[in-house]
């Protein structure tokens, strides 16, 4: 099966079918619906041949064929041009000039926005320098990737109180920078959560839009950049792994749509009333349906508690302790063997370890927490956001601590990064044939 797929997608006898998109529909359906049947290399080959238009597909197939023939040629054989061979077309290159320094990020954003819809290859030169071609272009991509890692942008999760051990002086191409200039975390980069209805998230969403355009151009022009994203963020970029993709497909197969018409009665019979048949009372009544909850984001359910512990270890460790206390409390309350006095005694013994590392244990009430999220760094530009309506007035107790843990996890890994991910996805949505093969 895999050999047949590879021959179908990459066979030298069907370059025009690949370049013109004349492959049968089952090729795309097979790669999107059943990616586990096809090896990653074949899916990547299909993606390269179909994602960037006919001109790039033709040039890529010709280069691939020449490389294959070069590898099969004996070492002692001198290469000679075959008069029977010819190349069809050549990619257009467009050259731009940008300055170095602090203004390069703004220039890069303008270049990417203008060049995003074009199929030509982007080449970059630096103002006042003589270098042209691949070298300055690769340096430009490397410098922009480094700028995206700046702490001052506020895009990525970072912690002022617990700096990562990886933070050090580093030179990513723009000169040696002090510790803290870039977000350097052993787990990699992950979007920082923001209040979605505040003004702080708007510039951050624009930066993620720019990041999506930048990475899409890197994929289109086959440029490699050093951007150390976390496994959790990479999982979001790929929209989960194959297992989660298949789970969604099976769910939609069993539950096709939630938006079907509800114009039927309980017994399935449609009702119809001719004009003028309503009584006067029914005309005066107008009952509104309750507002429907906001649907979850497209990536909801992809990230788990393990990913939360990876990208935000200090907060996740504390919340896990709180959750364990809630589980112990639930067992004590539901116990049928303990008396009321024993239950009260054991409930009073439920304590958290002192966050300072030393000192007496503390109860949840002693912490003085409310239903608010406070960012771990000042670069994010806000002090707190309510996890629920009037969250600043509701204190966290043993009775509602489990709800607090769930809301905090949901905000950090789902609702707090929704606008950022939507902005990114609008420019760099991965194709159906591209998914992660392993659980990450």
N, C-alpha and C positions, 0 to 999 in steps of 0.2 A: 504493500500500500504506500509506504513512504517513498520507495523508489519510483513508483508511478507518479506520485504527486510531484516529486522533484523533476522528473522528466517533463511533466505537463507544464510546470511553471518555468523551469529554466532550460528547457530543451532548445538547442541551437536551431532546430527546424521551425520554431514558432516565434521568432522575434517580433514579427509584425503583429501577431495576435496579442503579445504582451504589451507592445508599445501603444497600440491603438485601442486597448481595452476590449478586444473582441473575444476574450475568454468566456466560456460559458458561465452562467450565473452560479452554478454549483461550486465553482472555485472560490468565490468570495464567501458564499454561505458556509462552505466547509471550513475555511480558515477562521470565520467568526463564530460559528455555532459549535464546532467540534475542534478547537485548537489542539486538544490533547492527542488527536490522531496524526498530527503533522509535526515533524521536528522543528525546533526553533529556527534552524538555518533556512529551512524551506519557507517558513512564514516570513522571515526577514527578507528573503529573496523576492517573494511575492510583493511585499510592502515596497521594496526599492523599485520594482518594475511598474508599479501601478499608482504610487502615491504622488508623484511629482510631475506628471504630464508626459506626453509622448516624446518630446525632444530629449529630456533627461533620460528617459528609459532607453531610447535608441543609443545615446552616447554611452550609457552605463553598460548596456549589453555588448556593444562593440569593444569597450575596454576590457570587459570580462572575457570575451572570446580571445582577444589578443594575449591577455595574461595566461589563459589556459594553453594556447598554442606555444607561448614562450616557455612555459614549464615543461611541455612535452618535447621540445626540440632538444636534440643531443647537445651536450656542453661544447663539443668541438666544432659544432656547425656555426658558420657565420650567417647571421641574419641578413636576408635579402628581401627586398620588397617584391611581393608577388603582383605582377601587373593585373591579375584577375581579381585582386582584392581592392576594395575601395570603401571609403567611409562616407556615411550619410550625415551631413550636417555637422555643426559645431556649436557648442554652447556660447551664448553671448556673455561677455564679462563687462560689468559696469564698475568703474573706479570712482571712489570718493576720497576726499582728503579731510582728516579730522585733526584737531590739535591735541597735544598731550596736556596733562595737568588736571586741575580740578574741574574744568569744563568738559572733559572728555565724556563723562557719563551722560550729560545732557545732549551732547552731539551724537553719541551712540544711539540714544533713544530716538532722536529725529531721523537718523539714518535708517534705523530699523522700521520705523513707522512708514517712511516713504517707500522703502524697498520691500516691505512685507508682501505685497501683492504681485511682485515681479518674479519671473521665472529665471532671470539671468543670475550668473554667479557674481557675488559681491567681492570686490577687491578693495583694500583699504591702504591708503598712504597717510603718512603723518606730515603735517605742515612743516616746511623748513627742512625736510630730510629727503635724501635722494633714493632711499630704498623703495622698491616696488615689488609686486608679485606676491608669492605665497608667504614669505617671511614676515613682512609687516602685517599682512592679513591675520596670520595666526597670532601674532603679538597683540593685535587689537582685540581679538576674541578672548585671549588670556587676560588682558587688562580689564575688560568689561566684566568677565566672570569674577575677577578679584573685587571689583567695585561692588558687585552684588552681595559680597560677604561683609561689607562694612557694618559695624555695630550701630553706627549713628543712623542708618536707614530705618531701623526699627522693624524690619521685616521678619527677623528670625527670633526664635525663642532663646533667651539668654538670662543669666541670673547675676545680679549685683552682689548678693550675699554669699553665693557659693560659686566662685569662678572655677571653671573647668581646669583640670590639670594640663590640658593641651594648650592653654593660653600661653603664648610666648612671643618673643620678637620674631617677626617673619617678613620675608620679602616675596610678595606674589607678583612682582613685575614693576611696581610703582615706587620702589625704594623700600628700605627697611622700616617697618612700622612697629610701634611699641605694643606690648601685650594689651589686649582689649580693643585694639583698633578694628580688628576683624573678629567675627564670631567664630571661635575655634572651639569646637566641642567634640569629645571623643565619639559621641553618638551620631554626629552629623547635623545638618541644618534641618529645622522644622519650623513651619509658620507659627508666629506668635498669635495667640487669640486676641481679638479686639471686640469691643461692643459694636454690633452690626448696625445700630441706628445712630452712631455717633460720627462726628466729623473726622475723628482720628483715623478711621479705617479707609477714607477715600484716597489719600495719597498712597497708602499701602496697597490698595487694590490696583492703582495705576502702575505701581512698581511690579506687581505680579503679572499684570497684563504685558508689560515690557519684557519681563522674564520669559513669558510664554512665547512672544515673538522672537526673542533672542535664541531660545533653545530650538524653536521650529526652524529658524534659519540655519542653525548649526547642523541639524539633521539633514536639511535640504542640500546644503553645500558640503556635507561630510566633513565638518570641523569638530575636532575633539576639544573640549574645555574641561578644566579642573574645577568642578563645583561639588564639594563633598556633602551631598544631601544625605539625610538619614534614611534608614531602611523604611521607616514609616512614611516619609514623604515620597520616596520612590514607589512605594506601594500605591499611594494615591495617584501618582502620575500615570501608572499603568492600570489604574482602575481595578486594583486587586489582582489576585492570581487566578489561575484557570479554575481552581476549585470554587472560589466565590463566584466567578462568572457563570459556571454551570449551575450553581445553586440559584442564582437570579433567573436564569433561563427556565429552570424547572418550576420555580415559583410562578413565573408569568404563564407557564403552560397550564398549571393547575388553576390559577386565578387570573384569567385573561385581562380583565379591566375592572377598575373600581369606578369608572366614570360612565357606566352605561345608563341609559334612560331609566328613570324611576317613575314613568307614567303608567304604572300598572298597579292594580290593587293586590291585596294579600293573596287572593286565589289566582292571580295571574291574568285576570280579565281586565282589559282596558275600559276605562269609563269615559263617557262623552256626554256632555250636556248641551243641548241646542241653545242658541241665543235666546235670552228672555225667559229661560226656564228657572233661573235662580230666584230664590226669594229675596226679599229686601234685606233680611238680617245677614245673609251670606255676602251680600254686596258691600255691606258696611264693615265687614271684618277682613282684616289683612294680617295674617300671621306670618312672621318672618322665621325662617329656619335658623337654628343656632349657627354661629359662624364655624366653618370647618377649620380644623387645625392646619397649620402650615405644613406642607409636605416636607419630609426629610430631604436632605441634600442627596445628590447623585452618589456620593461616596459613603453614605451612611451605612454602618455595619462593616466597613472594610477594616477599620482599625480596632484593635482589641486592647485590653488592659495591659498586655505585655508590651505593646507599642508605647502606651502611655508611660509605663515604667522606664522604657528605654530613653525617651526624649525628655521626660520631666521627672527624673528619679527622686528628687527630694519631696516634691509635692505628692507624687504617687506613693512613696513610702509612708508618709503621714496618713494619707487617705486610706491606705490598706490597713493600717493599724486601727483607724476609726471603724472601718468596715468589719474587722475581726471582732471589735468590741460589740458592734451591733448584732453580729451572729451569736456571740455568747449571751447577750441580753435576751435575744429571741428564744434561745434554748432554755434559759432560766425561767422566763415568763411562761413558756408553754409546758414546763415540766409538771407532771402529775404526781411526782413522788415527793416534792419539796413542799414544806409548809409555807405559809405567807411570811412568817418571820425569817425563815431561811432564805426565801427569795429576796426579801428586802436587804438582808445582810449581804448576800452575794452581789446584788445590784449595786450596793454602795462600794463594793470592792473593785468594781470595774474602773480601771485607771489606765491612763496613757503614760508612757515613759516621758520623762522631762525632755523637751526638745533641746535644752542646753547641754544634754549629755550627762549632767550630774544634778543632784538634788532630788527632792521627793517627787513621786509620780503625781500626775495631775488628772483631774476629771475633765470631761468635755465642757462642763459649765465653767470651769476655772479659766479656760482659754478665751472666753468672751468672743467667740466667733459669731458672725451673722451670715446670712445667705448672700454673700458678695464674693466676687473674684477680684483679687488684688494682683496686678502684674508683678513679675519678679524682677523687672528692671525699669528704671526711670526713662529709658529711651523710647518707650512705647507711648508716652504722652498722656496717660490717664491714670487715675489713682484707684478707681474701683468701678465695678459694674454689677448690677443686681442679677443674681441667678434666677430669680423669680420676682413677680410683682411685689413691691414693698419689701424686698429682701434685706434692705438695710435696717428695717425695724424688727425683723424676726431673728431671734437668737437660736443658735444650734444647741440642741439638747440631746440626750440619749434617745428620746422618743422620735426625733426627726433627723437624726444624724445620718441615717442610711439614705434619706432623700438628698441630703446635702452632698454626700459622696457621689451619687448618681448625677446630680446636676453639675457638679464640678467637672467630672469626667466628660460629660456631654459638651460642656462649654469649651473645654480645652481641646477636644479632639473632633468636634463636629460643628456646633453652632457658632463658635467663636472664630472659625476659619472659613466660613462658608463664602463670604464675598471674595476673599482672596482666591480661593480655589475656583470659584465661578469665573473670575477675571482671567485666571491662568488657563482654564479649560476652554474659554472662548477663543483662544488663539492657538493653542497647542494640544487639541484633543487627540489622544492616541487612536490609531486606526484599529478596527476590530481584529486584525490579524496579529496585533502586538499585545502580548500579555506575559505576565511573569510565570515561569514554569515551576518555581519553588515557593513554598510558604516562607514569607519574610516577616 
